[in-house]
Amino acid sequence: MLRKVLAPALAATLLFAACDKSPTGVTAASATDDYALLMFGEAGSALEGTMGPAPAGMPFDGASAYHRLPDAIALTPEQIAAIRALREAFKADHAAEIATLREIFMRARAAREAGATRDEVHAILMEGRDTAIALRPYVIALREGIWDILTPAQREWLFTHRRLPFVPRPIAHP
């Protein structure tokens, strides 16, 4: 009975805390903001490195956990090459969309670092909504292609060691 009352109360508290309108500021936690994950949900991790280096070296284009696999199930050179080839083909096929999102992500990051509110940063990110919606099926296909390269043991490890226990829902159609 207590769980039925406390769990929703805790969830509501976390939700309201996450939606406050105070300036976002830069903290160690916010320095790892990943706008690709925000725009595309978990599939955004497939974009890692496709938008080039972010300002100050902080990723905003789909940080994945592939480099953290344990030695026993680490990516082979062949897997690394295959994943790199998929990402390069994706970059070539969607260069205009990637450039648009990169510019928006850079403006959102700059605004956040300048003390913009979450609503202000969200408004900047929403400028890329139509681009993200159009690109979403291709991002999902890229992620599925990468997952097809991984072994069952690698997929299992990555699934059980996800960075975020809660994955933001991607921007959806109205």
N, C-alpha and C positions, 0 to 999 in steps of 0.2 A: 504494500500500500504506500509506504513512504517513498519508494522508487517512482511510483506513478505520479507523485506530486513533485518530488525534487528534480527529476530528470527534465520535465518540461520547463520548470522554473529556471533551471540552469541554462537550458537551451535558449530561452527567451532573454535571459540576462546577457549571454554571449552575443546574441543577435543584436540587441540594442547597443551593446558596447561597440560592436563592429560598425554600427551605422552612425556613430556620433559625428557631428559636423565640425568638430574642432580641427585646427590645422593638423595636417598629418605629420609634418616634420620628418627628419631622417633619423632613423634608429637602426641598430644592427639588424633588427627583424625586418624593417621596411626596406633596407638596402637590398634585400633579395627579392623584391617584388618581381613577379614574372607575369607580364601582361599577356603573353601567349596563353598561359594557363587560364587567366581570367577570361580571355576571349573565346578559347576553344575547349575549355575544360581539360580533362586529363589527356586528350589527344594533342593538346598544344605542346606536350613534351617532345613530340616528334620533330618539332621545328628547331630544336637546339642548334644554334650556330648558323641558321639560314639567313638571319638578318645582319650578320656581321657583328663586330664587337660593339657593345653598348658603351655609352660614355662612362668614364671612370671604371671600365671593365666589369660593370655589374650586368649580369644577363637579364634580358627581358624577353627572350624569345625561346622559351620552352626548355628550361634546364631539366635534364633527365638524370637518371641514376645509373646509367650504363657504366660510367667510369668507376662506380663504387662497388661493382660486383666483386665478390670474394675471389681470391686467386684460383680456387678450385673450379669455378665456373666463369672465369673472366672471358671477355670477348676474344675470339681468335683474330689474327690479322685479316683473315678472309671475311669474317663478319664485320669488322671495322670498315674494310674497303667496300663491302656491299652496302652498309648503312650510309657511308659517305656518298656512294654513287646515287642512292635513292634521294638523298637530300640535295645533291648537286642538280639532279634532273628536276626535282621539285622547284629549286631556285630558278633554273632556266625557264621552266614552263610558266612560272607565276611571278616573274621579276617585277612587273608593275604593281601587283597587289602587295608584294612584300615591301617594296619601296614606300608605298602609301602607309602601310601599317607601321613600318620602322619610323617614319617621320612623326606619326601620331604618338607612338610609344615614347619617342624621344621628347616630344613636347609634354606629354603626361608626366614623364620622369622629372623634367626640368621644373614643371609647375609644382609637383610634389615636394621637390627639394627646396623650392622657394617658399614653401609654407602654405600652398593651396589647400583648400578643404577637400575632403573626399568627394563631395558633390562636384567641385570644380574639376578635379582630376577625372571623375566619371564622365563629365560632359565632354572633355577632350577625347576620352576613349570612345565615346559613343559616335564621334565623327567617323570612326572606322567600322561602325556596325554593319553597313551594307557590304563593305569589302569582306569583312569577317564572315558574314552569312554566305556570300558567294564562294569564299575559299574553304569553308568548313568541310564539304565533302572530300576535297582534295587533301586536306590536313588529316582527316580520318583515314583516307586511303594510304597516305604516307605512314601513319602510325601502324596500320595493319600490315603494311609491307615490311616495316622494321620488325614488328613482332613475329612475322613469319620467318625472319632470319634467325631469331633467337631459338635456343634449345628449350625444351620443356622446363629444365631445371633453372635456366636463366629467367624465363617468364615467371615461374613460381616465386623465385627469390624477389624479383622486382615487384610483383604483386603484393607480397607480404611485407615488403620494406618500402612502401610508397612514402614519399616525402610528406605528403599531406594526408592525414586521415580523413579530412573533409576536402573534397575536390570541388572548387567552385563550378557552378553550372555555367555552361557556355551561353553567350548571348544568343537568344532564340528569336524566331519570327514573332511579330506582334500577335 
